[in-house]
Amino acid sequence: MNNYGFVRVAAASPRLKVADCDFNTEEILKVVADAEKQGISAIVFPEMCITSYTAQDLLNQSLLLDEAINSLEKIRLVSEQSSIIIIVGMPLQICNRLYNVGVVINGGSILGVVPKTFLPNYNEFYDKRWFSSPRELTQSNIELCGQNIPVGTDLIFRTSDFSFAIEICEDLWTPLPPSSVHTLYGAEIIFNLSASNETIGKHSYRKSLISQQSARCIVGYVYAAAGNGESTTDIVFAGSSMIAENGSILAETQRFSFDSEFCVTEIDVDRLRNDRLKNKSFSISEYKNLDEVKYRIVKVGTSKIDSEFSLTRLINKTPFVPSPLNLDDRCSEIFAIQVGGLAKRLLHTNCQTMVVGVSGGLDSTLALLVMVKAFDKLNISRKNIYGITMPGFGTTDRTYNNALDLMKSLGVTIKEIPIKDAVIQHFKDIDHDENVHDITYENSQARERTQILMDYANKVNGLVIGTGDLSELALGWCTYNGDHMSMYAVNTGIPKTLVKTLVRWISDTQLDSGSQHILLDILDTPVSPELLPAGKDGKISQITEDTVGPYVLHDFFLYNMLRFGYEPRKIYFLAQKAFKEDYEKEEILKWLKVFYRRFFSQQFKRSCIPDGPKVGSINLSPRGDWRMASDASGVIWLKQLDALQ
């Protein structure tokens, strides 16, 4: 697919004059010319935009209807020199009946005519006074502007890059909008030509309606609303055009503008296809009678390839992190899921004690905070939480003191069990030189700590709570049967970028000032397993991100690979845009290769991870969201990345 699976679309609200086809057509063509400069593939205009929606009984005048056809011909002629798909609204007489239609034009051809299905006839609307239902159509093709054109509500338009369908205004407001069926039969973008007026609260309701329909149908929804120039005799139109994709509003026009307005963004058709592929409820077979619906496919000319394609839409560099607008609600919900999962495990096992290794790092801090909240929820004493700090060869004073101070401030039982002597003895047992700081040196410490936690849990009749997070699981950045193992793992659904945000939120909203001070320093501490000796200055020498790469990049890669099934080249393209101020493209490519190599090679660790709560849309549990062979090959993914150099 051209342009990395993105299709640039626009929804327009041009200036109009009631029943002035020439003026309206000129404004439409001006907008088309501007849209053409922006590389737009398709643009939709409002309902009845050629004549205006509020022409009312003038729609019974044959002169106005003829002028509308003349205007359509002007637009068609202009389209001969353009690749853009133009969708306009007009009244059209067919066999002595008048229909409110959307007309699709491209490359000098009129490709199809789609009548409005539902004709509102309540409150301020009187559509049935002028227009007929498409059920009254007696023919499937008509002659229009010297061409034989398909007409009907059964049209899906297919380009080389995407498929789309049309619905008109009221169609969206019904219990079963036509777009619901269109999308089940393959439409990936819906263009809605609308003349929805403004009343108090209607804008927010309409916005919600569009967002919900785009989510329910897993579709791009491009909504063009009538605005300036429509009659204000009794009602007012604001030109509230917008573009949505799978539940998110991506772009909007300025409301109540006196100029022609259009909003532009890209619809990610790759994303829509991937979501539909995974969602087995997105199926015609479960709906009675829908499997009998027949559609006609209208082929549209091939889109031009934009060799300099760039995105206008925002690419979120931290997709796992809630936006500031809903940060409090989302973090509260995430924390509640973790706490609820752990509390259920306590109740199920009838367990009153739990054990956790507290290192002074972010992950163990979050796990401890979850445990404290769960114990409070069940009215169990915090003293039944055994926080064990296990200083080793790489433990620094900073993390050591933060671990002790945090446990003290939270009121849990503190245990300190140094591991140096036990690990040195283990080195002797396996004939390993303690001066050789290799993987054996590191993993021996991690496994010694896990043995202590497991055995101490047996001693106090408790459960070991794991601290590893989703990002570490994706990269395999854990010691097999070391920190990899526990009896319940509360962070397995939390990626590293979210861990930091969540700990900060807990600090700001759940704790006293004394605990806040400790958490702020933990948040400022570099991520490290502290398995190698500290530097001469006593500071951490082993920085995780120096070895595996920045977690902010890996979380971005993980989200886009698993959530949307993107190819490596598309993830690379998106990362360059998202991180253009942070990383050079060569560095992004380097860490993307590391991500794919590690992701494929480390599945064996994920295949046997402990139970833990799913939090977001992505999870790597082998019992739930992610089923992958441990010996699957990543060759084709890495091969595509190699070709980008």
TILO-788298 format. One record per residue (C-alpha): x, y, z. Coordinates in steps of 0.1 Angstrom, whole numbers. Layout:
N
ATOM     u     v     w
ATOM     X     Y     Z
...
# end
This chain:
645
ATOM     u     v     w
ATOM     0     0     0
ATOM    13    35    -9
ATOM    21    60    19
ATOM    26    34    47
ATOM   -11    25    47
ATOM   -23    61    54
ATOM   -49    78    33
ATOM   -52   116    35
ATOM   -88   128    35
ATOM  -106   160    41
ATOM  -141   172    53
ATOM  -152   206    39
ATOM  -177   232    50
ATOM  -176   258    22
ATOM  -193   292    20
ATOM  -227   289     4
ATOM  -256   310    -8
ATOM  -291   295    -8
ATOM  -301   284   -42
ATOM  -271   300   -59
ATOM  -255   271   -77
ATOM  -228   291   -95
ATOM  -215   307   -63
ATOM  -216   274   -44
ATOM  -198   256   -72
ATOM  -170   282   -73
ATOM  -165   279   -36
ATOM  -165   241   -38
ATOM  -138   242   -66
ATOM  -117   267   -46
ATOM  -117   242   -17
ATOM  -108   214   -41
ATOM   -79   234   -55
ATOM   -66   240   -20
ATOM   -71   203   -11
ATOM   -52   192   -42
ATOM   -21   212   -30
ATOM   -21   193     2
ATOM   -20   159   -14
ATOM   -55   148    -3
ATOM   -69   116   -18
ATOM  -106   123   -11
ATOM  -127   152     0
ATOM  -163   152    11
ATOM  -186   182    10
ATOM  -219   188    29
ATOM  -254   175    21
ATOM  -270   194    -8
ATOM  -240   217   -10
ATOM  -245   225   -47
ATOM  -280   241   -41
ATOM  -278   245    -3
ATOM  -298   223    21
ATOM  -322   251    30
ATOM  -335   258    -5
ATOM  -367   242     7
ATOM  -397   246   -17
ATOM  -373   260   -43
ATOM  -363   224   -48
ATOM  -395   220   -67
ATOM  -383   245   -93
ATOM  -370   227  -124
ATOM  -346   256  -130
ATOM  -327   250   -98
ATOM  -325   213  -104
ATOM  -312   218  -139
ATOM  -286   243  -126
ATOM  -275   217  -101
ATOM  -267   193  -129
ATOM  -248   221  -148
ATOM  -228   227  -117
ATOM  -221   190  -113
ATOM  -208   190  -149
ATOM  -184   219  -141
ATOM  -170   199  -111
ATOM  -166   168  -133
ATOM  -147   188  -160
ATOM  -123   202  -134
ATOM  -118   167  -120
ATOM  -103   156  -153
ATOM   -71   174  -143
ATOM   -70   160  -108
ATOM   -65   127   -90
ATOM   -86   137   -60
ATOM  -119   120   -52
ATOM  -146   146   -48
ATOM  -179   138   -31
ATOM  -206   165   -33
ATOM  -243   166   -23
ATOM  -272   177   -45
ATOM  -309   171   -54
ATOM  -313   148   -83
ATOM  -345   140  -102
ATOM  -348   104  -113
ATOM  -380    91  -129
ATOM  -402   119  -116
ATOM  -389   115   -80
ATOM  -365   138   -63
ATOM  -336   123   -43
ATOM  -311   138   -18
ATOM  -279   123   -31
ATOM  -241   122   -27
ATOM  -222   121   -60
ATOM  -187   106   -63
ATOM  -164   121   -89
ATOM  -129   113   -99
ATOM  -107   118  -129
ATOM  -134   133  -151
ATOM  -159   105  -143
ATOM  -190   104  -122
ATOM  -185    71  -104
ATOM  -217    67   -85
ATOM  -248    83   -70
ATOM  -259    74   -35
ATOM  -294    85   -22
ATOM  -301    94    14
ATOM  -317    64    31
ATOM  -334    79    61
ATOM  -355   111    55
ATOM  -361   130    88
ATOM  -396   144    91
ATOM  -397   156   127
ATOM  -390   189   146
ATOM  -373   213   122
ATOM  -368   187    95
ATOM  -392   182    65
ATOM  -371   160    41
ATOM  -401   139    31
ATOM  -418   170    18
ATOM  -393   171   -11
ATOM  -374   139   -13
ATOM  -382   102   -20
ATOM  -368    71    -3
ATOM  -343    51   -23
ATOM  -367    22   -21
ATOM  -387    41   -48
ATOM  -358    38   -72
ATOM  -369    17  -102
ATOM  -334    15  -119
ATOM  -299     7  -108
ATOM  -282    29  -134
ATOM  -290    64  -147
ATOM  -278    87  -174
ATOM  -260   118  -159
ATOM  -237   143  -176
ATOM  -235   120  -206
ATOM  -224    90  -186
ATOM  -241    58  -175
ATOM  -239    59  -137
ATOM  -247    33  -110
ATOM  -272    47   -85
ATOM  -283    32   -51
ATOM  -274    26   -15
ATOM  -256    -7   -25
ATOM  -224     9   -37
ATOM  -189     4   -23
ATOM  -161    23   -40
ATOM  -128     6   -42
ATOM   -95    23   -49
ATOM   -61     6   -50
ATOM   -55    18   -14
ATOM   -88    17     3
ATOM  -126    11     0
ATOM  -152    36    10
ATOM  -190    41    11
ATOM  -214    70    15
ATOM  -241    79    39
ATOM  -260   111    44
ATOM  -267   130    76
ATOM  -298   114    92
ATOM  -285    79    82
ATOM  -260    82   110
ATOM  -286    90   137
ATOM  -306    58   132
ATOM  -306    25   152
ATOM  -288     7   124
ATOM  -270    32   102
ATOM  -263    21    66
ATOM  -225    25    74
ATOM  -228    -4    99
ATOM  -236   -27    69
ATOM  -213    -9    45
ATOM  -183   -16    68
ATOM  -192   -53    73
ATOM  -190   -56    35
ATOM  -156   -40    33
ATOM  -159    -2    34
ATOM  -129    11    54
ATOM  -138    48    52
ATOM  -173    63    55
ATOM  -180    97    40
ATOM  -210   115    55
ATOM  -225   145    37
ATOM  -245   163    64
ATOM  -266   193    71
ATOM  -270   190   109
ATOM  -280   223   125
ATOM  -269   236   159
ATOM  -289   235   192
ATOM  -277   235   228
ATOM  -257   203   235
ATOM  -261   189   200
ATOM  -224   194   190
ATOM  -211   172   218
ATOM  -238   146   211
ATOM  -230   146   174
ATOM  -193   143   181
ATOM  -199   114   204
ATOM  -221    97   178
ATOM  -194   100   151
ATOM  -167    88   175
ATOM  -188    58   186
ATOM  -198    48   151
ATOM  -162    49   139
ATOM  -153    27   168
ATOM  -182     3   165
ATOM  -175    -2   128
ATOM  -137    -1   130
ATOM  -137    26   103
ATOM  -125    60    93
ATOM  -154    84    94
ATOM  -152   116    75
ATOM  -181   140    83
ATOM  -188   172    63
ATOM  -213   195    79
ATOM  -232   225    63
ATOM  -222   258    77
ATOM  -219   295    66
ATOM  -244   305    40
ATOM  -272   281    48
ATOM  -304   300    57
ATOM  -308   311    93
ATOM  -345   318    90
ATOM  -353   294   118
ATOM  -321   274   124
ATOM  -284   279   124
ATOM  -256   257   109
ATOM  -221   258   123
ATOM  -200   239    98
ATOM  -190   213   124
ATOM  -170   190   101
ATOM  -147   163   116
ATOM  -127   132   109
ATOM  -127   102   132
ATOM  -108    69   133
ATOM  -118    39   154
ATOM  -132    60   182
ATOM  -108    89   181
ATOM  -116   124   167
ATOM   -85   133   147
ATOM   -94   166   131
ATOM  -122   192   132
ATOM  -130   225   115
ATOM  -136   257   132
ATOM  -173   261   140
ATOM  -193   292   131
ATOM  -167   304   106
ATOM  -176   328    78
ATOM  -149   314    56
ATOM  -147   281    38
ATOM  -132   256    61
ATOM  -119   221    57
ATOM  -101   197    81
ATOM   -74   173    69
ATOM   -58   143    84
ATOM   -47   108    74
ATOM   -68    77    81
ATOM   -46    47    90
ATOM   -62    20    69
ATOM   -35    -6    80
ATOM   -47    -1   116
ATOM   -83    -6   107
ATOM   -76   -38    87
ATOM   -55   -52   115
ATOM   -82   -46   141
ATOM  -109   -61   119
ATOM   -87   -91   112
ATOM   -83   -98   150
ATOM  -119   -90   159
ATOM  -139  -121   151
ATOM  -171  -104   161
ATOM  -167   -81   131
ATOM  -185  -106   109
ATOM  -216  -107    86
ATOM  -223  -143    95
ATOM  -237  -135   129
ATOM  -264  -112   116
ATOM  -297  -126   102
ATOM  -305  -115    66
ATOM  -274   -94    62
ATOM  -257  -123    44
ATOM  -283  -118    17
ATOM  -273   -82    11
ATOM  -257   -76   -23
ATOM  -233   -48   -31
ATOM  -220   -35   -63
ATOM  -183   -26   -63
ATOM  -173     6   -82
ATOM  -136     7   -91
ATOM  -118    40   -87
ATOM   -86    51  -104
ATOM   -53    43   -88
ATOM   -40    69   -64
ATOM    -8    88   -71
ATOM    23    76   -52
ATOM    36   105   -30
ATOM    74   100   -29
ATOM    77   127    -3
ATOM    48   116    19
ATOM    47   130    53
ATOM    20   129    81
ATOM     0   158    93
ATOM   -15   138   122
ATOM     2   136   155
ATOM    21   105   164
ATOM    21    99   201
ATOM    56    90   213
ATOM    43    75   246
ATOM    12    55   235
ATOM    10    36   268
ATOM     9    68   289
ATOM   -25    85   295
ATOM   -29   120   282
ATOM   -30   149   307
ATOM   -67   153   301
ATOM   -76   118   315
ATOM   -44   111   335
ATOM   -62   109   369
ATOM   -90    87   357
ATOM   -68    63   338
ATOM   -41    60   365
ATOM   -68    54   391
ATOM   -83    26   369
ATOM   -49    10   362
ATOM   -40    10   399
ATOM   -74    -4   408
ATOM   -70   -33   383
ATOM   -36   -42   398
ATOM   -49   -39   434
ATOM   -81   -59   425
ATOM   -61   -87   409
ATOM   -38   -90   439
ATOM   -66   -88   464
ATOM   -85  -116   447
ATOM   -54  -138   448
ATOM   -51  -131   486
ATOM   -87  -141   491
ATOM   -85  -172   469
ATOM   -54  -185   487
ATOM   -66  -174   521
ATOM   -32  -159   524
ATOM   -24  -132   550
ATOM    13  -126   542
ATOM    32  -116   511
ATOM    69  -113   503
ATOM    85   -89   478
ATOM   121   -80   469
ATOM   125   -42   473
ATOM   155   -28   453
ATOM   149     9   454
ATOM   140     8   417
ATOM   108    17   400
ATOM    93   -17   394
ATOM    96   -30   429
ATOM    84     3   442
ATOM    52     0   421
ATOM    47   -36   432
ATOM    51   -26   469
ATOM    26     2   465
ATOM     1   -22   450
ATOM     6   -46   478
ATOM     1   -20   505
ATOM   -32    -8   488
ATOM   -45   -44   485
ATOM   -37   -51   522
ATOM   -55   -19   532
ATOM   -85   -29   511
ATOM   -88   -62   528
ATOM   -80   -48   563
ATOM   -49   -68   566
ATOM   -20   -53   586
ATOM     8   -39   564
ATOM    32   -56   588
ATOM    22   -88   570
ATOM    40   -75   539
ATOM    77   -86   541
ATOM    98   -63   521
ATOM   132   -79   516
ATOM   162   -58   505
ATOM   191   -80   493
ATOM   222   -59   487
ATOM   247   -74   464
ATOM   279   -65   444
ATOM   262   -37   425
ATOM   239   -22   451
ATOM   245    15   456
ATOM   239    35   487
ATOM   212    55   469
ATOM   190    25   460
ATOM   197     8   493
ATOM   186    37   514
ATOM   156    45   492
ATOM   144     9   496
ATOM   147    10   534
ATOM   132    45   537
ATOM   103    35   514
ATOM    95     4   534
ATOM    97    23   567
ATOM    74    51   555
ATOM    48    25   543
ATOM    49     6   575
ATOM    58   -29   562
ATOM    80   -54   578
ATOM   116   -48   567
ATOM   141   -76   562
ATOM   177   -72   550
ATOM   194  -103   536
ATOM   228   -96   519
ATOM   236  -120   491
ATOM   274  -115   486
ATOM   286  -144   507
ATOM   260  -168   493
ATOM   268  -159   457
ATOM   306  -162   463
ATOM   300  -197   477
ATOM   279  -205   447
ATOM   307  -193   424
ATOM   330  -217   442
ATOM   305  -245   438
ATOM   302  -240   400
ATOM   339  -231   396
ATOM   333  -195   384
ATOM   359  -168   389
ATOM   341  -140   408
ATOM   363  -114   390
ATOM   348  -124   356
ATOM   317  -102   354
ATOM   298  -121   327
ATOM   263  -133   324
ATOM   269  -161   350
ATOM   281  -134   374
ATOM   249  -114   369
ATOM   224  -142   368
ATOM   237  -160   398
ATOM   228  -129   419
ATOM   193  -127   404
ATOM   186  -164   411
ATOM   200  -162   446
ATOM   176  -134   453
ATOM   147  -153   439
ATOM   156  -184   460
ATOM   156  -162   491
ATOM   122  -148   483
ATOM   107  -182   476
ATOM   121  -198   507
ATOM   112  -169   530
ATOM    77  -170   516
ATOM    75  -206   526
ATOM    88  -197   561
ATOM    61  -171   567
ATOM    34  -190   547
ATOM    31  -162   521
ATOM    33  -155   484
ATOM    61  -140   464
ATOM    50  -110   444
ATOM    68  -104   411
ATOM    80   -70   401
ATOM    90   -74   364
ATOM    71   -52   339
ATOM    57   -57   304
ATOM    87   -40   286
ATOM   111   -63   303
ATOM    90   -93   292
ATOM    90   -80   256
ATOM   127   -77   255
ATOM   134  -108   277
ATOM   153   -85   301
ATOM   150  -108   331
ATOM   169  -138   344
ATOM   152  -170   336
ATOM   140  -185   369
ATOM   154  -155   386
ATOM   134  -122   388
ATOM   115  -139   359
ATOM    96  -160   385
ATOM    71  -153   413
ATOM    38  -165   426
ATOM    18  -136   413
ATOM    32  -107   392
ATOM    14   -74   395
ATOM    33   -55   369
ATOM    32   -78   339
ATOM     7   -56   321
ATOM    25   -24   328
ATOM    51   -11   303
ATOM    81     8   316
ATOM    70    42   304
ATOM    37    37   323
ATOM    54    24   354
ATOM    71    58   359
ATOM    39    77   352
ATOM    19    55   376
ATOM    44    58   404
ATOM    44    96   400
ATOM     6    96   401
ATOM     5    75   432
ATOM    31    98   448
ATOM     9   129   440
ATOM   -24   114   450
ATOM   -21    85   475
ATOM     8    92   498
ATOM    20   116   525
ATOM    48   141   520
ATOM    74   119   536
ATOM    68    90   511
ATOM    65   114   482
ATOM   101   127   488
ATOM   114    91   486
ATOM    94    83   455
ATOM   107   114   437
ATOM   142   103   442
ATOM   134    67   430
ATOM   118    83   399
ATOM   150   101   393
ATOM   172    70   396
ATOM   185    54   364
ATOM   170    20   355
ATOM   195    -7   365
ATOM   195   -43   377
ATOM   226   -34   398
ATOM   243   -67   391
ATOM   277   -52   383
ATOM   299   -34   409
ATOM   293     3   413
ATOM   317    28   399
ATOM   345    44   419
ATOM   322    72   427
ATOM   297    48   443
ATOM   271    55   416
ATOM   253    29   394
ATOM   276    16   366
ATOM   252    -7   349
ATOM   225    14   331
ATOM   199    -8   315
ATOM   191    15   286
ATOM   227    17   276
ATOM   225   -20   268
ATOM   190   -27   255
ATOM   181     8   244
ATOM   157    36   255
ATOM   125    22   270
ATOM   106    50   254
ATOM   115    37   220
ATOM   109     0   229
ATOM    75     8   243
ATOM    67    27   211
ATOM    79    -3   190
ATOM    60   -28   211
ATOM    27    -9   210
ATOM    27    -4   173
ATOM    38   -39   165
ATOM    13   -57   187
ATOM   -16   -33   188
ATOM   -18   -27   151
ATOM     4   -54   135
ATOM    25   -28   117
ATOM    54   -39    96
ATOM    89   -28   108
ATOM    93    -2    80
ATOM    61    15    91
ATOM    71    15   127
ATOM   104    30   117
ATOM    86    57    96
ATOM    63    66   125
ATOM    92    66   150
ATOM   111    91   129
ATOM    82   114   131
ATOM    74   109   168
ATOM   110   112   179
ATOM   124   137   154
ATOM   135   160   182
ATOM   150   132   203
ATOM   168   106   182
ATOM   186   104   149
ATOM   170    80   124
ATOM   201    58   125
ATOM   198    53   163
ATOM   161    46   159
ATOM   168    19   134
ATOM   196     4   156
ATOM   173     0   185
ATOM   144   -12   164
ATOM   166   -41   152
ATOM   175   -48   188
ATOM   138   -49   197
ATOM   129   -74   170
ATOM   159   -96   177
ATOM   152   -98   214
ATOM   114  -101   210
ATOM   117  -132   188
ATOM   145  -148   208
ATOM   130  -143   242
ATOM    95  -159   238
ATOM   106  -189   258
ATOM   107  -167   289
ATOM    72  -154   282
ATOM    58  -189   276
ATOM    60  -197   314
ATOM    55  -164   332
ATOM    35  -163   364
ATOM    -2  -151   366
ATOM    -7  -114   365
ATOM   -34   -89   356
ATOM   -40   -75   321
ATOM   -43   -38   323
ATOM   -43   -23   288
ATOM   -49   -35   252
ATOM   -15   -52   250
ATOM    -5   -82   271
ATOM    21  -109   267
ATOM     5  -137   288
ATOM     7  -170   270
ATOM   -26  -179   285
ATOM   -44  -148   272
ATOM   -34  -123   245
ATOM    -1  -136   230
ATOM     3  -171   216
ATOM    37  -175   199
ATOM    60  -204   193
ATOM    92  -200   213
ATOM   112  -210   182
ATOM    95  -187   157
ATOM   119  -170   133
ATOM   122  -133   131
ATOM   141  -134    98
ATOM   116  -116    76
ATOM   111   -88   100
ATOM   148   -82   103
ATOM   153   -86    66
ATOM   129   -57    60
ATOM   148   -35    85
ATOM   181   -44    68
ATOM   166   -32    35
ATOM   160     3    50
ATOM   197    10    54
# end
